[in-house]
Amino acid sequence: MIPAADVRIGDRLRTRLGAELTVTRIDPGFMDREGMLAFVEDSDEQWLKMPARLGADVELVRRPGTGT
């Protein structure tokens, strides 16, 4: 688990329902709500958006270049 504010482009995350996405974009203000972020994968494999509160923890599956 890592703080949502520490997520970077390229990180692989797992949603609460178990789906995984590779972050290709981070949008501030999910649904025009301050204090929210939206992690987006927009790739040939899938399009998926995962909201998170700025102060929340999210599940990091893998970070490029770290082996984590």
C-alpha positions as CSV (number, residue, x, y, z in Angstrom):
1,M,0.0,0.0,0.0
2,I,1.2,3.5,-0.8
3,P,-0.4,7.0,-0.4
4,A,-2.5,8.0,-3.4
5,A,-0.4,11.2,-3.7
6,D,2.7,9.1,-4.3
7,V,1.4,7.2,-7.3
8,R,3.4,7.8,-10.6
9,I,2.7,7.3,-14.2
10,G,3.6,3.7,-15.0
11,D,2.7,2.3,-11.6
12,R,0.5,-0.8,-11.7
13,L,-2.4,-0.6,-9.2
14,R,-5.1,-3.0,-8.0
15,T,-8.6,-1.7,-7.4
16,R,-10.8,-2.7,-4.4
17,L,-12.6,-5.2,-6.7
18,G,-9.3,-6.8,-7.8
19,A,-8.9,-5.3,-11.3
20,E,-5.5,-4.0,-12.2
21,L,-4.5,-1.0,-14.2
22,T,-1.3,0.6,-15.3
23,V,-1.5,4.3,-14.7
24,T,-1.1,6.3,-17.9
25,R,-2.7,9.5,-16.6
26,I,-3.6,11.1,-13.2
27,D,-6.5,13.4,-13.2
28,P,-7.0,15.8,-10.2
29,G,-10.5,16.5,-8.9
30,F,-12.4,13.3,-9.7
31,M,-15.9,14.2,-10.7
32,D,-15.1,17.8,-9.8
33,R,-14.5,16.9,-6.1
34,E,-11.5,18.5,-4.5
35,G,-9.3,16.1,-2.6
36,M,-9.8,13.3,-5.1
37,L,-7.6,11.8,-7.8
38,A,-8.5,9.6,-10.7
39,F,-5.9,7.1,-11.9
40,V,-6.5,6.2,-15.6
41,E,-5.2,3.5,-17.8
42,D,-5.9,4.4,-21.5
43,S,-4.1,1.7,-23.5
44,D,-4.8,-0.8,-26.3
45,E,-5.5,-3.4,-23.6
46,Q,-8.1,-1.5,-21.6
47,W,-9.6,1.8,-20.5
48,L,-10.1,1.9,-16.7
49,K,-10.4,4.7,-14.2
50,M,-9.9,4.3,-10.5
51,P,-10.8,7.1,-8.1
52,A,-9.0,7.7,-4.7
53,R,-9.0,10.2,-2.0
54,L,-5.9,12.2,-1.9
55,G,-5.1,11.1,1.7
56,A,-6.0,7.4,1.1
57,D,-3.7,4.4,0.5
58,V,-3.9,2.5,-2.7
59,E,-2.6,-1.0,-3.5
60,L,0.6,-0.9,-5.6
61,V,1.2,-4.1,-7.5
62,R,4.4,-3.0,-9.3
63,R,6.5,0.1,-9.9
64,P,8.6,0.2,-13.1
65,G,12.3,-0.2,-12.5
66,T,12.0,-1.2,-8.9
67,G,10.9,-4.8,-9.1
68,T,8.1,-3.9,-6.6
